[in-house]
Amino acid sequence: LTGTLVPPCISHAVAVIEALLAAEQGGKNVTVGYGQGGNLLQDIAAIRSLEELTNEYLEKYGYEGVEVTTVFHQWMGGFPQDEAKAFGVISWGSVAAALSKATKVIVKTPHEAAGIPTKEANAAGLRCTKQAISMLQDQSFGDVHLADEKEIIKRETRCIVDKCFELGGGDLAVGVCRAVEAGALDVPFAPCRVNAGKMLPARDNQGAIRILEPGNLPFPQDIKDFHKEKIAERAKFEKRDASFQMVIDDVYAISKGRLVGRPRK
């Protein structure tokens, strides 16, 4: 995974598949991960749905006694060069990790934009994260739209994972290879030669990562329409067409101090 604008369903499908393959080999403790997207509601829904989906598939295929934990990766895309702004990004990731109740969190540093961080920068990132998580450890997050976001992520993920089983004739490992070649499992901006690269992500008007171009993802029409409508809302707000320019703007947005890549006025 590239960590850049990866829709939750893509990383979830990969995580569930890895968990199933590990369980098939006798693994009894698996950690499934998710990289921060930036929209708080979607990030919390993602971590919670990931744990539920992993347990669902392990039970479905008869793997008992497997302990599932989650890991939340702070923002893995471009960072601001200014260290104070970088700490803002780290803090926001810490908030999402704490409120999602992830088991553990992978911490970034204020040197992400500059190169390999020093030990002092690593320590600073850890202290920043610990402070935010400690302040939020007794708080919970509730939102009327949380269940809806979890459900759309779960439906999308099931479509992809089930397609892998279908393409492999029940053999998941074979099915994954065929799914990647067919674009049924398509990671945005992946350097892998066989990755289809036909699916394009973009943020909606609230900053959640949606799908601009579905490519060959095995989604029913209502899910495709959901994403199309979300992107259209943003396009209307920004008074521009939904296009690849949105993708470019979103890739650079956080490094420039925004979540959504708005057009220049």
C-alpha positions, 0 to 999 in steps of 0.5 A: 500500500502507498499510504496516499489517499487509500480508500478504507475498503482497499486497505481493509481488503488487504488486511483481511486477506493477510489475516486469513492467509496468516490464520491458514498457516497457523497464526493465532495473533494478527494485527491489522492496520489502517493508515489515517485518511484525515477525516475524523469520522471516516478514520474512526469508522475505519478502525472499528469496522476493520476489527469487526470485518477481520473477526467476521471473516476469520469466523466465517472460514473456521479459524478459531482462537485468533486474537485480532488487534488493530494498528493506526498509522498516522498520516503517511502522505506528504507532510508540511516542512514547517515543524509546528505544522507537522506537529499539528498533523501528528496531533490530529492522527493521535486524536483519531487513534485515541477516539477510534480505540485502536490497539496501537499507533504508529507515530510520525515525526516533525521531520517527515518532509525533510528526510530521515528523522533524528532520534530527537525528532522521533522522541518529540513525535512520541511525546506529542502523541502520548500527550494527545492520547492521554488527554483523550483516554477517558473520552468516547466518540459518537456521531449519528453518521458513524454507523452509516460510514462503517456500513459502507466501508464493510460493504465495499470490503466484502465485495473485494474480498469475496471477489478474490475468493471467487476468482481463485475458485475458493483459493484465496492466494490464487484469487488475490493474484488474479484480482490484482491483475484484473483490477478487482483489487486496485491500490492507488499510485502503487509502484507494482507493475501488475497493479491495474492503477485504474481506480482513482481516489479523491476527497469529498467535500468533508475530506473523506476519501472517496472513489472518483474512478472505480476502475474494475472494482467489483462494486454494485451500482448503488455503491458507485453512485454513492461515491459519484454523488459525494464527489459531485457535492464537492465539485458543485461547492468548488465550482469546477468539474470532478476531474483528475485535478482534484486528485492532484490537489488532494495529494498535496493538500496536507503538506500545504496546510489543508485536508481538502485540495481546494482550487486556487482563487 
